[in-house]
Structures are given as C-alpha cells and as structure tokens.
Amino acid sequence: MERLVVGIVRSPHGLSGTFKFASASGEYGHFAGLTEVVLRGRQGERSYPVERVAPSASLPLMKLRGVDSPEQAKLLSGSEILVPREQACPLKEGEYYVEDLKGCVLVHHGGGGAVEAGVITAVIQGGGGSLLEVAVNRGASGRAGEAVFVPFNREFIGDVDLAARRVELKHTWILE
C-alpha cells in the first residue's frame, strides 16, 4: 500500500501522551477521520491506532493508542505521519504530492527537442514556496550529480506530466 507523508510530530502536550503536530499541506480537515497512522522517525516505522485528533490554540493535537506519557510522545518528535494515499489531503488544480514529483525527469526544450536536465530527488518546503532538488546531468551544467534547487513555480516550471514522469523546466540558466 502506498503511503504519503501528511504531517510531522512536533512536541508533547499534557500528561496523556498527546502531541502537537503540523500538517505537510497546511490543511487539517483530513486528519479528523483518521483511524490509523504510521509514524516514521528515529526508531523506524510503526503503525498506531488514532484515539483522537483535536484542535488547539496553536497546532492541533493527536493521541495515539500505546503512547501514554509525555516521555513516550517526546520520543516521537520529528517523526513523519504517513497515511494511505486515499486518506491524504485532496489535491486542488495544479497541486501535486511531493512523493509523485520525486524521481521525475526535469526536461527543457532545446533546438533538437526535449533535453534531460536531471532528476528530481526531493522537494523542500520553504517560507517562500517549494524548491525542487535536482541531481543535474553533465550536459545541464557540467556538474553531473550535483544538487541544484529550482523554485517550483510557474516562472521556472512548465508542464508537469506525472504519467510520463516528466517536469518541464522553462529556463536552463537556473541550473548554473
């Protein structure tokens, strides 16, 4: 079963093992219906039944069965919260799951057609938007395998074809 990262465990809250968490998408409505999650962190991956998800003044709260103390919750801090794809936040037009972009080939159109510039290895979320981390090909910059960051916005990125695993780069100068 394919799972997607939908959030990150932040800090313990109270004495019952409840913790604060942040949504990877910024949306929180889809968490209310979760009955089970997988946490991936320092201690590997483990599945937990969800006892409850509740709003709070800052970040929402989650309580998992088997996590019953602040000490246990603290050990989970920084863990990724994963769910099956169908339980992740629904996408809007022009939105993509990070996992779907990883491994796509970044291409640009040269005089002889599409030229592969590199492969997307990660997507980094930042305050100003998302950045594609690209392992560039030798022809793109003369620096084979080196990581280059490309802003994931319409100024730099054209068509995204997930079926073909290709993402269009509008300007090659950003790879230099």
N, C-alpha and C positions, 0 to 999 in steps of 0.2 A: 504494500500500500504506500503510495506516495504521500509524504508529509511536507508541510510548509512551515517555516518559522513565522509565527504570528505575534510574538511578543518576547519580552525579556523580563526575568525575575529581577526585581530591584532590592528592596530591603524588608526585613521582618516588620510586622505591625502587631502590637499587643502580645499576649502570652499564649495564644492558642495554636501558633504555627502558621497563622495567616501572614501573607506577604503582599507588598505593593508590587505592581507590575506595569510595564509600559508596552503599548501596542506598537508593533512594527509598522503598521499602516497609518496610525493616528486615529483609527476608528475603533470603537469599543463595543458596539452593539452585538457583534457576532460572538463575543465571549459569554454572554448571558446563557446561551443554550448549550454550552459545552458540558459534556458528562465525563470526558476523559481527555487527558493531555499527556504528551511525552515531554519530559524535560531533558535537555542535552547540555551538559556542563562538565565541570572538572571531574565529576565522578561517573562519567559516561552517560548513557541514556537509560531512562527508566520511565515506565508508564504509571500514571496516578489517576485514580478516580477524582473528579472535581466535586467537592462538597458544596461550595458556593462561590459566586462572584458577586461583589457588591461595590457600589460607588463609594468614593470618599472625597474629602476636600481637595486632595492633590491627585494622586494616582489611584486607580481602582484597586480593590483588594481581591485576593483569591485564597481559598482554603482548600487544600488537598488532603484526602484521606491518607493517613500514615505520617503526615507532617504535623506534629502536635506540640512543638515548642519553638520559641524564638531561635534557639540554638540550631535546631534542625532546619528552620526556614533560612537562617543566615548561610548555612552551607550551600543552599540553592541559589544564592545571589549571583547574578550574572548568567544564569542558565537560560538557554533559549527555550521558548514554549513552542512546541510543534503540534500540529493537528492535521488530519487528513485534508487534502485539497478542497473537498466539498464543504468543509466546515470553516475554511478561511474566509476572510472578508471578501465579499463580492467585488469584482472589478468594475470600474467605470470605463467609458470610452477613453482609449489612449493610455490606460494603466496596464502594468504587467507585474507578475510575480517575479521577485528577484531570482528565484530558482530557475525560472524559464529563460532568463537572459543569460545566465551563466552557461558558458560553452558555445554560445552563438558566435559566428564568424563576423567580424567587423569588416565591411567592404566599402570601397569607394569606386566611383566610376571614372576610369581613365580613358585615354584615347582608344584603347583596344577592348573596352568592356569593363566588367567588374574585376577589381583587383583586391585580393585579400590583404587587409592591413594587419590583422591579428585576431586573437580570440579573447572574448570577454571572460575574465577569470573571477570577477567579483563585482558587486555593486555596493558602494559605500554611501551611507546616508549621511548627509551633512546639513547644516543650517540653511545653506543656500540652495539645496536640492540634492539630487543623487549624482554620483560620479561613477562611470563605468571604468573599472580597472581592466586594462587591455594588455595582454602579453603580445607585443608587436612582432611582426615578421621582419626579417632582414631588409626586405625591399621597402618597407614603410619608412624606416628611419635610420637604417644602417645599424640598429642596435637589437639584434634578434633576442627575443625572450624578455627584454626589459619591460617593466611595467610602466605604462603611461595612463594618465587619468583623463577621461573625456567627459565633460558635463553632459548629462542625459537630459538635454532639452532640444527643442526644435531648431535652435540656431546651429547646432552641430550634428544632430541626428535626424535622418530622414525616415524612410520606411523601415518598419520592424516586421519581419516575416518569420514568426516563430515556427511555422510548419517547415520552412526551408532552413531554419536555424541561422538566419542572416539578419544583420542590422546594418543599415546604410549610414556611412559617415559622409557628411557634406563637405568638410574641409580637411585636407590632409596635413595642413601646416600645424594643427594642434598636436600631431604625433611627434613633432620635432623638439 
